[in-house]
Amino acid sequence: MHKHILFLFSVLAVALGLFSGSCRNETTTPDFIDPVSAVRLIPDTMAVIATWRNPSSPILDYVEVSYTDEDGQPQVLQQREFVGDPASGLSTAYLRLKVKDAVAYEFTLTAVSNTGLRSEPVKASATAIADVYKVLLNSIRVYQPAENAGVIRVEFDNSLRGEFPLFVSVEYPSGGTMQTVVFPAESAECYLPAGVDMSPLPEVTVWTHDEHGGESARESRATREEFLLAPSAFTLLDQTPAWFAGVNATRLFDGNVFGEPWHTAATSTPPYPHFVLVQLDEVYELTKYALYPRTSEAAARSDYTIRLLVSLENATEGGEEWTDTGTFDFMPGGLEPYYTAANETPPRELAWFVYPLFMYPLAEYPHAQYFRLEILTNANNPYSYLNEVRVYALR
């Protein structure tokens, strides 16, 4: 009798354990949230720029940024606007914090869910700067564009144009004498007048100033050359599954803007984002890239949201974090103009979208050997297609 009772108790205990375990598996919810990573605090004029990478967590709702202001008062901000999907593991955030004085600030960033979960805090420090002339001066780039060897382009960060009436001056050799041109800072980019001797590319002197006599120090700038990366510079590492065998993303870098398009699967299409991951043959200072749409069908449509990420190392293999150089919507609608241009005699190249990689507020172009092109959405189709991607760099 006792043996039967013990046996029944044992069976009941096992059954209850299985039931309890089953319930736990079905109702388990996260009880923690990972912290943010790759925090960068970038000094700016009377402000600090904070950027970071979100944790790969589906319960992330916002990132709390806290610091003590110059009056000793605690400030707490909630950043809820993220680039991309907060749970994707590739999302980034950007926050501009206004400050009044050039003093050091310590910031604390905490990932938070609406249920009250909080990550371990991440602390970082930065100092705002007050020299608006230096900010503008440091951002100046002088180079010969790849598409026009007859001019010199002067490019600079014009983010200060709304607060200060600033100007950029460039002194350059022309016809055996030195000439000076002045550009208002709100222009963001300007071209030196015709007549500049392009061989060899000249060295110029640049400085920044206001209209009342205040100015920065004067610095020399070598004129660099922008060039188009050759097809041999690209190695395809990975991509969203292609439409047919052979229709892979190597077509995007073959140098032929009129060729057949890269096309993701038209049936059983993987969900967005669609992506292409590329390795370059060396580290380049990238300046811009240009997209060319399919030209094989006049009635095709594509309304894309696109993101470009770059890295010195292949982050999919445990390398450094990706840097998001931009996420943007563009709505070209029907592709008939591109189809018509491609079928003219001779065919006419018509770039769909050209995006400069000048990274405010870093005042530099990204140095990278890997890039990842993502199509986040398409308002018209569940699949993606492109004819060509051209990538430009400086030397």
Summary of the structure (lengths in Angstrom):
residues: 395
radius of gyration: 27.0
end to end distance: 90.9
largest distance: 115.5
contacts: 1167
relative contact order: 0.12
helix: 14%
strand: 44%
